[in-house]
Amino acid sequence: MKKVIAFLLSGICIVAIYFAWRAISFITTPAQTVKKEIVFDIPGGASFGRIAHNLESEGIIKDARLFSWYAKLTNQTTNIKTGEYKLSTDMRPKDVLDIIVSGQSITYSLTVPEGFNIYEIRDELNKMWPGKGDEFLRLVRDPTFIKNTTGSDLISMEGYLFPETYIITKYTSVETLARRMYNYFTENIKKINAQAQIKMPLHDQVILASVIEKETGAPSERPLISSVFHNRLKKRMRLQSDPTILYGMLNETQKTIKNISKSDILRPTPFNTYTVKALPVGPIANPGREALLAAVRPDVSDYLYFVSRNDGTHVFSETYKEHDAAVKKFQLDRKMREGKSWRNLNQKRATQGSN
């Protein structure tokens, strides 16, 4: 009897040693010797069994059951993070598990330049992941989300999504992204307004800064452009800024308009500063630091008008007569506009406003 028990115990030990050897061999041996890099996607809600099955299907591991057993043994089955991971077929299963529980997902850069509007941010996100930009646009125009995030009753978060390069993943939610952009705005506006020379309500500052941003070609001109708008506001003159026409039409049609027709100038929208007295109803873009600062640190001048020289700079004028002469020279004279690719030479622009 003792011999039988000894034999059985020996058999159990041999089996245990075999499985231990197999387990150690599995977790320390790559599935393949040939390296093939794979972007492995773990969507939200995926079970560990499904993840292990997909890893085996991709050739990243040899045995989904052994991989699941190892993960259970190390209490890692519930620690898997949603994301995209760079894996390869020559990785050890142990290292594969370490990566997918690390949360070190593949990251992407979303660059929001100064002056981008919410529709342009939408387009950039849609290029990265179709549909995500549309989801973002709906969110930043949602009254409940806006109120919960900003504490204000804004018509949209336009102007409050700070221009910067944001590092995101495929699974970064649009809520997380929008809040991050707004939080970055609040961090920066405190520093900016510590340098203010004039006081303005914050929303008015953001609106004016957005118009300054869209009117600026040469960064050094921002404070001077700001002075023109402040001077016009003091005299109760309409701002007559072309970008506000374009944004008003974009906001209504969801389509980008590149050229302004004569009828567009008097097309009434809440943003069109040819028809609206004072500031538009809201920002027309997301201004950067310098534009936000220029809004509260304008140059001192008597200028009331400016017109583009077609090279990014402007001619500034104190009187309408001076401005009219500059318009005729730089906007109505085709020779002065030739070679300026950002102008459409087939359209005469007889705008007689501030720009």
C-alpha atoms as one frame of an Amber mdcrd trajectory, in Angstrom:
protein
   0.000   0.000   0.000   2.818   2.351   0.896   4.407   1.653  -2.456   1.155
   2.562  -4.234   0.865   5.825  -2.307   4.501   6.628  -2.991   3.966   5.875
  -6.653   0.891   8.109  -6.821   2.685  10.933  -5.013   5.616  10.606  -7.385
   3.223  10.766 -10.310   1.536  13.860  -8.930   4.919  15.520  -8.412   5.982
  14.693 -11.948   2.732  16.096 -13.353   3.073  19.217 -11.178   6.672  19.697
 -12.283   5.619  19.233 -15.904   2.869  21.851 -15.696   5.125  24.209 -13.754
   7.795  23.788 -16.424   5.214  24.330 -19.157   3.866  27.443 -17.445   7.330
  28.934 -16.922   8.283  28.030 -20.463   5.094  29.645 -21.774   5.421  32.960
 -19.959   9.116  33.327 -20.825   9.074  32.139 -24.446   7.918  34.390 -27.309
   5.180  33.078 -29.574   7.452  33.557 -32.581  11.116  34.247 -33.217  10.298
  36.544 -36.144   9.366  40.041 -34.990   6.115  41.471 -36.302   4.828  44.659
 -34.695   1.083  44.810 -34.122  -1.195  47.576 -32.853  -3.452  45.660 -30.498
  -6.786  47.274 -29.648  -8.547  46.655 -26.329 -11.995  48.288 -26.445 -13.931
  49.205 -23.334 -15.863  46.335 -21.797 -13.835  43.548 -23.438 -13.600  40.405
 -21.280 -10.199  38.965 -20.465 -11.114  35.760 -22.269 -11.862  37.714 -25.452
  -8.613  39.676 -25.114  -6.595  36.458 -24.698  -8.363  34.899 -27.691  -7.554
  37.954 -29.839  -3.910  37.901 -28.733  -3.654  34.279 -29.832  -5.411  35.043
 -33.142  -2.900  37.825 -33.828   0.015  35.461 -33.148   1.184  37.456 -30.133
   0.755  34.505 -27.750   0.546  30.768 -28.440  -2.079  29.672 -25.927  -4.994
  31.817 -24.741  -5.878  29.389 -21.944  -2.383  29.395 -20.457  -2.262  33.177
 -20.767  -5.581  33.469 -18.903  -4.331  31.050 -16.239  -1.158  33.103 -15.744
  -3.174  36.337 -15.488  -5.473  34.776 -12.869  -2.495  33.462 -10.930  -1.022
  36.981 -10.791  -4.408  38.656 -10.088  -4.233  40.734 -13.267  -7.420  39.735
 -15.110  -9.311  42.785 -13.830  -6.432  45.237 -14.302  -6.465  45.400 -18.103
  -6.700  48.974 -19.431  -8.689  50.081 -22.458  -6.442  51.355 -25.249  -4.246
  50.637 -28.233  -0.936  48.939 -27.484   2.218  48.375 -29.509   2.925  44.667
 -29.214   5.048  42.273 -31.248   5.166  38.549 -31.945   8.628  38.171 -30.368
   7.494  39.401 -26.949   7.251  37.093 -23.956   3.666  36.574 -22.686   4.808
  37.969 -19.331   5.819  41.227 -21.038   2.600  41.307 -23.068   0.570  41.142
 -19.862   2.716  43.825 -18.214   2.049  46.193 -21.117  -1.720  45.748 -21.330
  -2.135  46.327 -17.592   0.202  49.350 -17.635  -2.237  51.651 -19.435   0.620
  52.918 -21.626  -1.612  53.185 -24.651  -0.494  54.625 -27.994  -0.844  58.411
 -27.895  -1.611  60.952 -30.598  -1.085  64.704 -30.841  -4.095  66.935 -31.468
  -2.777  70.377 -32.380  -5.224  73.256 -31.991  -3.598  76.369 -33.526  -4.430
  79.863 -32.355  -7.624  80.989 -34.051  -9.059  77.520 -34.675 -12.817  77.368
 -34.163 -14.892  74.473 -32.853 -15.743  73.369 -36.394 -12.061  73.095 -37.300
 -11.378  71.105 -34.128 -14.250  68.842 -35.150 -12.666  68.314 -38.561  -9.265
  67.450 -37.062 -10.788  64.889 -34.717 -12.838  63.378 -37.538  -9.635  62.912
 -39.538  -8.173  60.960 -36.639 -11.274  58.934 -35.781 -14.388  59.333 -37.973
 -17.351  60.500 -35.924 -15.361  61.605 -32.889 -15.254  65.212 -34.085 -19.024
  65.285 -34.552 -19.412  63.968 -31.009 -17.044  66.692 -29.766 -18.979  69.440
 -31.570 -22.296  68.296 -30.079 -20.752  68.259 -26.619 -19.216  71.752 -26.680
 -22.590  73.149 -27.751 -24.561  71.215 -25.145 -26.024  73.616 -22.521 -25.887
  71.080 -19.684 -22.257  70.138 -20.288 -21.283  73.798 -20.718 -22.987  74.784
 -17.464 -21.442  71.894 -15.535 -17.980  72.612 -16.933 -17.798  76.413 -16.991
 -20.532  77.414 -14.568 -21.826  79.811 -17.235 -24.735  79.887 -19.672 -22.619
  80.154 -22.819 -24.077  79.345 -26.239 -21.021  77.184 -26.886 -17.504  76.673
 -25.555 -16.091  78.544 -28.539 -13.296  80.793 -27.305 -12.710  78.766 -24.143
 -10.925  75.776 -25.703  -7.331  76.860 -25.354  -5.043  76.517 -28.407  -2.355
  73.969 -27.604  -1.100  70.514 -28.572  -3.025  67.903 -26.621  -1.800  64.339
 -26.148  -4.739  61.963 -26.424  -5.493  58.318 -27.108  -8.107  56.655 -29.270
 -10.208  56.171 -26.156  -9.826  59.640 -24.630 -13.445  60.723 -24.234 -14.597
  63.987 -25.782 -15.717  65.030 -22.293 -12.191  64.560 -20.951 -10.701  66.437
 -23.903 -13.100  69.396 -23.683 -12.574  69.731 -19.932  -8.812  69.572 -20.371
  -8.958  72.351 -22.971 -11.184  74.493 -20.762  -9.013  73.906 -17.692  -5.974
  74.988 -19.684  -7.848  78.153 -20.638  -8.624  78.964 -17.001  -4.996  78.363
 -15.995  -3.704  80.705 -18.681  -6.289  83.472 -18.415  -5.282  84.128 -14.793
  -1.675  84.737 -15.833  -2.741  86.804 -18.838  -5.084  89.062 -16.891  -2.430
  89.727 -14.276  -0.857  91.856 -17.046  -4.073  93.640 -18.068  -4.075  97.424
 -18.449  -7.838  97.773 -18.823 -10.720  95.918 -17.225 -13.273  94.021 -19.287
 -15.837  91.349 -18.473 -14.177  88.011 -19.212 -16.668  87.016 -21.904 -16.220
  90.351 -23.703 -12.457  89.891 -23.520 -12.694  86.432 -25.082 -15.029  87.672
 -27.825 -12.795  90.617 -28.693  -9.655  88.469 -28.521 -11.193  86.001 -30.971
 -11.851  88.790 -33.480  -8.328  90.169 -32.988  -6.927  86.672 -33.542  -8.787
  86.193 -36.817  -7.836  89.653 -38.091  -4.141  89.268 -37.289  -1.582  88.249
 -39.880   1.515  89.772 -38.288   1.618  88.896 -34.561   3.172  92.253 -33.668
   0.019  94.029 -34.879  -2.342  92.446 -32.351  -2.190  95.342 -29.826  -2.698
  97.883 -32.627  -5.669  95.991 -34.066  -7.039  95.827 -30.526  -6.737  99.607
 -30.241  -8.801 100.066 -33.418 -11.622  97.947 -32.032 -11.519  99.640 -28.629
 -11.623 103.057 -30.319 -14.600 102.028 -32.437 -16.444 100.612 -29.431 -15.927
 103.871 -27.529 -17.411 105.808 -30.447 -20.286 103.290 -30.765 -19.130 102.381
 -34.253 -19.732  98.913 -35.618 -16.587  96.794 -35.644 -17.147  95.778 -39.296
 -14.851  92.771 -39.161 -14.978  90.358 -42.105 -14.208  87.212 -40.050 -17.416
  87.785 -38.083 -19.389  87.552 -41.348 -17.717  84.263 -42.206 -18.273  82.796
 -38.758 -21.919  83.820 -38.710 -22.512  81.948 -41.971 -20.454  78.969 -40.786
 -22.474  78.795 -37.582 -25.716  78.714 -39.572 -24.749  76.431 -42.466 -21.950
  74.304 -40.921 -20.061  75.003 -44.150 -16.841  77.002 -44.437 -17.201  80.088
 -46.635 -13.959  81.427 -48.117 -15.172  84.466 -50.041 -17.585  87.169 -48.996
 -20.115  88.510 -51.482 -21.672  91.958 -51.284 -24.944  90.463 -50.050 -23.113
  88.585 -47.280 -21.927  91.846 -45.732 -25.454  92.827 -44.767 -26.632  89.296
 -44.018 -27.909  89.516 -40.441 -26.457  86.966 -38.035 -25.753  87.364 -34.309
 -22.040  87.401 -35.172 -21.945  89.783 -38.145 -20.414  93.026 -36.872 -21.549
  94.881 -39.988 -25.133  94.460 -38.773 -24.641  93.935 -35.024 -23.754  96.925
 -32.896 -20.785  96.434 -30.581 -19.434  92.924 -30.018 -20.824  89.774 -31.646
 -22.952  87.447 -29.527 -20.006  85.160 -28.806 -16.411  84.343 -29.753 -15.698
  83.425 -33.381 -12.603  81.312 -32.643 -10.358  80.149 -29.840  -7.796  82.916
 -29.274  -4.291  82.297 -28.006  -2.339  84.007 -25.231  -1.228  87.039 -27.236
  -4.697  87.835 -28.577  -6.246  87.476 -25.116  -3.565  89.794 -23.756  -3.966
  92.286 -26.607  -7.674  92.576 -25.805  -6.821  93.997 -22.363  -3.498  95.646
 -23.319  -4.263  97.565 -26.505  -1.842 100.065 -27.955  -2.733 103.726 -27.520
  -3.783 105.115 -30.894  -6.429 107.159 -32.681  -6.843 104.613 -35.463 -10.366
 103.649 -36.484  -9.671 101.636 -39.635  -7.250  99.109 -41.076  -6.940  97.294
 -44.373  -4.744  94.401 -45.451  -1.597  94.989 -47.480  -2.006  91.386 -48.709
   1.213  90.297 -47.014  -0.175  89.720 -43.522   0.304  93.323 -42.387  -2.166
  96.209 -42.446  -2.399  99.906 -43.206  -3.961 101.736 -40.256  -5.911 104.966
 -40.688  -7.478 107.580 -38.444  -9.997 108.901 -40.971 -12.341 107.279 -43.436
 -10.757 109.288 -46.254  -7.337 107.792 -45.494  -8.862 104.342 -45.169 -10.734
 104.650 -48.463  -7.491 105.510 -50.247  -5.779 102.479 -48.683  -8.663 100.195
 -49.724  -8.432 101.418 -53.308  -4.693 100.903 -53.349  -4.442  97.502 -51.690
  -7.809  95.852 -52.331  -9.230  97.273 -55.546  -5.951  97.542 -57.472  -5.337
  94.079 -58.979  -1.617  94.733 -59.359  -1.296  95.187 -55.609  -2.996  91.830
 -55.086  -1.243  89.708 -57.702   0.656  86.742 -56.327  -1.281  86.786 -53.054
  -2.598  83.240 -53.114  -4.863  83.778 -50.130  -6.866  86.321 -52.090  -9.333
  85.489 -54.836  -8.553  87.885 -57.676 -11.779  87.063 -59.478 -13.841  88.630
 -56.711 -13.814  92.377 -56.105 -14.083  93.183 -52.478 -15.464  96.669 -52.059
 -15.787  96.383 -48.306 -15.594  99.844 -46.788 -15.385  98.822 -43.134 -12.624
  98.534 -40.610 -10.750  95.975 -42.682
